Amino acid sequence: MSRLFEPWSLGELRLPNRIVIAPMCQYSAEEGSATDWHMIHLGHLALSGAGLLILEATAVSARGRISPQDLGLYSDENEAALARVLKAVRAHSPIALATQLAHAGRKGSSRSPWEGGAQIPPDEPGGWKTEAPSAVPHAEGEDTPMALDRDGLRRVRDEFVQATRRAARLGFDGIEVHGAHGYLLHQFLSPIANKRDDEYGGSLENRMRFPLEVFDAVRAAFPAGKPVWMRISATDWVPDGWDIHGTVALSQALKARGCAAIHVTTGGVSPQQAIKLGPGYQVPYAQRVKADVGLPTIAVGLITEAEQAEAIIANGEADAVSLARAMLYDPRWPWHAAAKLGAHVFAPKQYWRSQPREHKDLFEGLSFGQR
């Protein structure tokens, strides 16, 4: 039997296989609200046969968006728009749905990738003053962010809590707290971005303090029977930056707080990063966290082939794999992986007739079971 298609659990959430659709920003929201694009995008990914679909980075405040077109969950309008999309998705797919709550910090107020991705200065249309652990810009020439004071820290925690309560009302099956890719919580962790001299800066314990406070607040505000986990960049790929040793320490602290898993990625906090790309290049970091901490790990990063994903699970390198760009390129990747590995996968009955003759038992055509 394929290990990739074995059931597994995130806390009490039972999943039919170990394929996760990673969060992927779409830069297609209007004032933080989901649009018809999200209906199409999430709808077709929900038919993929993956076990879990994590929505794109969803800002907890307007200031916490990466771009003016980012998805948000900070207003009644945001919540209503997303409810419309989720209702349609759930009507046609049993896939488990999670949201990734995020704050961009100093990397906010940016143009979409197809517009170049550069920061929009706060005095230009669509731009705003960003906030961060310290008054240190992400890149040379960018606007200096506002350093969060104690009231600001309290406000940001409250924004995560309010977004969590909205996520609970929307019926999400889980929440991923975004602590990676150079966004606000990662900025607190990394000495590259965090130059504070109070209890939130300096030592490893101090730099972990605010991300852990945010996790605790989200965990407390979400239903106890549903999982909350964190996505972490395991290394900055910059000398004297955040590294795997800090990642293990943070993961151990999260485990003690009821974190269901660690979604292990890398990089994002500095333009000086020197990433060593290659197939599965981030998997060893997930393996290290799994071995040293004992939490379930989700591996991501240039995992593109079914046999590659199967080996990662079979060799105990991670408990699940997540795909992003590979899933955009091939939204039926789990179908094709199941066909290669001799496994079964969910497909809507409207698509059953597409099943190749040589894989007559590919589609199980059944619900994944309880959500």
C-alpha positions in Angstrom: 0.0 0.0 0.0 1.2 3.5 -0.8 2.4 5.4 2.3 1.6 8.7 0.7 -2.1 7.7 0.6 -2.3 6.4 4.1 -4.7 8.3 6.4 -3.1 10.5 9.1 -4.3 12.9 11.7 -3.6 16.6 12.6 -4.7 16.5 16.2 -8.3 15.2 16.1 -8.6 16.1 12.4 -8.6 12.8 10.4 -7.2 13.1 6.8 -7.5 10.6 4.0 -3.9 11.0 2.7 -0.7 12.9 3.3 -0.9 15.4 0.5 -1.4 19.0 1.5 -2.1 22.0 -0.8 0.2 24.7 0.5 -0.9 28.3 0.9 -0.5 30.3 -2.3 -1.2 34.1 -2.4 -3.5 35.0 -5.3 -3.3 38.8 -5.1 -6.9 38.9 -6.2 -8.9 40.2 -3.2 -10.8 43.5 -3.0 -10.2 45.3 0.3 -9.3 41.9 1.8 -12.5 40.2 0.5 -12.5 37.0 -1.6 -13.7 37.4 -5.2 -15.0 35.2 -7.9 -11.4 34.3 -8.6 -11.2 32.6 -5.2 -14.3 30.7 -6.0 -12.7 29.3 -9.2 -9.2 28.8 -7.7 -10.3 27.1 -4.5 -13.1 25.2 -6.2 -10.9 23.4 -8.6 -8.1 22.7 -6.0 -10.8 21.2 -3.8 -11.5 18.6 -6.4 -7.8 17.5 -6.6 -8.0 14.6 -4.2 -5.5 16.1 -1.7 -6.3 15.6 2.0 -5.9 19.2 3.1 -6.2 22.5 1.5 -4.7 25.5 3.3 -5.9 28.9 2.0 -3.4 31.6 1.1 -1.9 33.9 3.7 -4.9 35.7 5.1 -4.2 39.0 6.8 -5.4 39.7 10.3 -5.5 43.4 9.6 -5.4 45.7 6.6 -1.9 46.9 7.6 -0.9 43.2 7.8 -1.5 42.5 4.1 1.4 41.8 1.8 -0.2 43.7 -1.0 -3.4 45.8 -1.4 -4.9 42.7 -3.2 -4.3 40.3 -0.3 -7.0 38.2 1.2 -8.0 39.2 4.7 -10.2 38.2 7.6 -10.4 41.5 9.5 -13.9 42.8 8.7 -17.5 41.6 8.4 -17.3 42.1 4.7 -14.2 39.8 4.5 -16.0 37.1 6.5 -19.1 37.3 4.4 -17.2 37.1 1.1 -15.2 34.1 2.3 -18.3 32.4 3.6 -19.8 32.5 0.1 -16.7 30.9 -1.4 -16.5 28.2 1.3 -20.1 27.3 1.0 -19.7 26.5 -2.7 -16.5 24.5 -2.1 -18.0 22.4 0.7 -21.0 21.7 -1.4 -18.9 19.7 -3.9 -15.9 18.5 -2.0 -15.2 16.8 1.3 -11.6 18.2 1.5 -10.5 19.5 4.8 -10.0 23.3 4.8 -7.6 25.4 6.9 -6.7 29.0 6.8 -3.3 30.5 7.3 -3.5 33.6 9.5 -0.7 36.1 8.7 0.7 39.6 9.2 3.3 40.7 6.7 5.1 43.1 9.0 7.8 45.1 7.2 7.2 43.2 3.9 3.7 44.7 3.6 2.6 47.4 1.2 4.0 45.6 -1.8 2.9 45.3 -5.4 1.8 42.0 -6.8 4.4 39.8 -8.4 3.2 40.5 -11.9 3.6 44.2 -11.1 7.2 43.6 -10.0 6.7 43.0 -6.3 8.4 46.2 -5.1 7.3 48.0 -2.0 4.7 50.8 -2.5 5.9 53.9 -0.5 3.3 55.0 2.1 2.8 58.3 0.3 1.8 56.7 -3.0 -1.7 55.4 -3.8 -2.3 52.0 -2.4 0.7 52.2 0.0 0.8 52.3 3.8 3.3 52.6 6.7 4.4 49.1 7.7 5.1 47.8 11.2 7.8 45.5 12.4 9.7 44.4 15.5 12.3 47.1 14.8 12.7 50.2 12.6 14.8 48.2 10.1 13.6 48.0 6.4 13.5 44.7 4.6 15.7 45.9 1.7 17.9 48.9 1.1 15.9 51.9 -0.2 12.6 50.7 1.3 10.6 52.8 3.7 11.6 52.2 7.3 8.8 50.4 9.2 7.3 51.6 12.5 8.7 49.6 15.5 5.8 48.0 17.4 5.5 49.3 21.0 3.7 47.5 23.8 0.3 48.8 22.7 1.1 47.8 19.1 2.0 44.2 20.2 -1.2 44.0 22.2 -3.2 45.2 19.2 -1.6 42.7 16.8 -2.3 39.8 19.2 -5.9 41.0 19.4 -6.1 41.1 15.6 -5.0 37.5 15.4 -7.6 36.6 18.0 -10.4 38.4 16.1 -9.4 36.7 12.9 -9.3 33.3 14.7 -12.9 33.9 15.9 -14.0 34.7 12.4 -12.2 31.5 11.1 -14.1 29.5 13.8 -17.4 31.0 12.7 -16.6 30.1 9.1 -16.1 26.4 10.2 -12.5 26.0 9.2 -11.1 22.6 10.1 -7.7 24.0 11.3 -5.5 27.1 11.5 -2.0 27.5 10.4 -0.2 30.5 12.1 2.3 32.0 9.6 5.7 32.3 11.2 7.8 32.0 8.1 8.9 33.6 4.8 10.1 36.9 6.5 6.7 38.0 7.6 6.0 39.6 11.0 6.4 36.6 13.4 9.5 35.4 11.5 10.8 39.0 11.8 10.6 38.6 15.6 12.5 35.3 15.5 15.3 36.4 13.3 18.2 38.6 14.6 18.4 40.0 11.1 15.1 41.8 11.6 14.8 41.9 15.4 17.0 44.6 17.0 15.0 45.1 20.1 16.5 45.5 23.5 13.4 44.7 25.6 12.0 41.3 26.5 11.0 40.7 22.9 14.6 40.9 21.5 18.1 39.8 22.0 18.2 36.2 23.3 16.6 33.3 21.6 14.0 33.1 24.4 13.1 36.7 24.0 12.9 36.6 20.2 10.5 33.6 20.5 8.3 35.3 23.0 5.9 37.2 20.7 5.4 34.4 18.2 4.6 32.1 21.1 2.2 34.7 22.6 0.4 34.9 19.3 0.2 31.1 19.0 -1.2 30.8 22.5 -3.8 33.5 21.7 -4.9 31.8 18.5 -5.0 28.4 20.2 -7.2 29.7 23.0 -9.6 31.4 20.6 -10.1 28.4 18.3 -12.3 25.3 19.2 -10.3 23.0 21.4 -11.0 19.9 19.2 -9.6 21.5 16.1 -5.9 21.7 15.3 -3.7 24.8 15.2 -0.1 24.6 13.9 2.6 26.9 12.7 4.6 27.3 9.5 8.3 28.1 10.2 11.3 29.0 8.1 14.0 26.7 9.4 16.8 28.9 8.2 17.3 32.4 6.9 20.1 31.2 4.5 22.1 34.1 5.9 25.0 33.9 8.3 24.1 34.8 11.9 20.4 34.6 11.0 17.6 32.3 12.2 18.7 28.7 12.0 17.7 25.1 12.5 18.8 25.2 16.2 16.3 28.0 16.9 13.7 26.2 14.8 14.0 23.1 17.0 13.8 25.2 20.2 10.7 27.0 18.9 9.1 23.7 17.8 9.7 22.2 21.3 8.0 25.3 22.9 5.1 25.0 20.5 4.7 21.3 21.2 4.3 22.1 24.9 1.6 24.5 23.9 -0.5 22.0 22.0 0.7 22.7 18.5 -0.5 20.0 16.2 2.3 20.1 13.6 5.2 22.1 12.1 5.0 23.1 8.5 8.7 23.4 7.6 9.9 25.8 4.9 12.9 28.2 4.7 14.0 31.8 3.9 12.3 35.0 3.2 13.6 37.4 5.8 16.5 39.0 3.8 17.3 39.7 0.2 20.8 38.5 1.1 19.6 34.9 1.4 21.6 32.3 -0.6 19.3 29.4 -1.0 20.7 26.1 -2.3 17.9 24.9 -4.5 17.3 21.3 -5.5 14.6 18.6 -5.5 13.3 18.4 -1.9 15.9 20.9 -0.7 13.9 21.7 2.5 13.0 18.2 3.5 16.1 17.6 5.7 14.9 20.5 7.9 11.5 18.8 8.3 13.2 15.5 9.1 15.3 17.2 11.8 12.3 18.7 13.5 10.5 15.4 13.3 13.4 13.6 14.9 14.3 16.1 17.6 10.9 17.3 18.6 8.5 14.4 17.9 5.8 16.6 16.3 4.2 15.7 13.0 6.0 17.7 10.2 4.9 18.8 6.8 7.7 19.1 4.2 7.6 21.5 1.3 9.9 22.7 -1.5 10.4 21.3 -5.0 8.5 18.1 -4.2 7.1 17.5 -7.7 7.1 13.7 -8.4 4.8 11.0 -6.9 7.7 8.7 -6.3 9.7 11.4 -4.5 6.7 12.2 -2.2 6.2 8.5 -1.5 9.9 8.1 -0.5 9.7 11.1 1.8 6.9 9.5 3.8 8.1 5.9 3.5 11.6 6.9 4.8 10.1 8.8 7.8 11.5 12.2 6.7 8.1 13.9 7.2 4.5 12.9 8.0 3.0 14.8 5.0 4.1 16.7 1.9 2.8 20.0 0.7 2.8 21.2 -2.8 2.3 24.8 -4.1 3.4 25.6 -7.7 3.4 22.0 -8.7 -0.3 21.9 -7.7 -1.0 25.0 -9.8 0.7 23.5 -12.8 -1.2 20.2 -12.3 -4.3 20.6 -10.2 -5.0 16.8 -10.4 -1.5 15.9 -9.1 -3.0 13.6 -6.4 -5.0 11.7 -9.1 -1.9 11.1 -11.1 0.2 10.2 -8.0 -2.5 7.7 -7.0 -2.4 6.1 -10.4 1.4 5.8 -10.3 1.4 4.4 -6.8 -1.6 2.0 -7.1 -3.7 4.0 -4.6 -7.2 5.3 -4.5 -8.3 8.9 -4.5 -11.5 11.0 -4.2 -13.0 12.4 -7.3 -16.5 13.9 -7.8 -18.9 11.7 -9.6 -19.1 14.2 -12.5 -15.5 13.2 -13.3 -15.7 9.5 -12.8 -15.9 8.8 -16.6 -12.4 10.4 -17.0 -10.8 7.4 -15.2 -8.3 5.8 -17.5 -9.1 2.2 -18.4 -5.7 1.0 -17.1 -6.6 2.5 -13.7 -10.2 1.3 -13.3 -10.0 1.4 -9.5 -8.4 4.8 -9.1 -11.4 6.8 -8.0 -13.0 5.8 -4.7 -15.9 8.2 -5.3 -16.6 8.3 -1.6 -16.6 11.0 1.0 -13.4 11.3 3.1 -15.6 10.7 6.1 -16.2 13.1 9.0 -14.8 16.6 8.6 
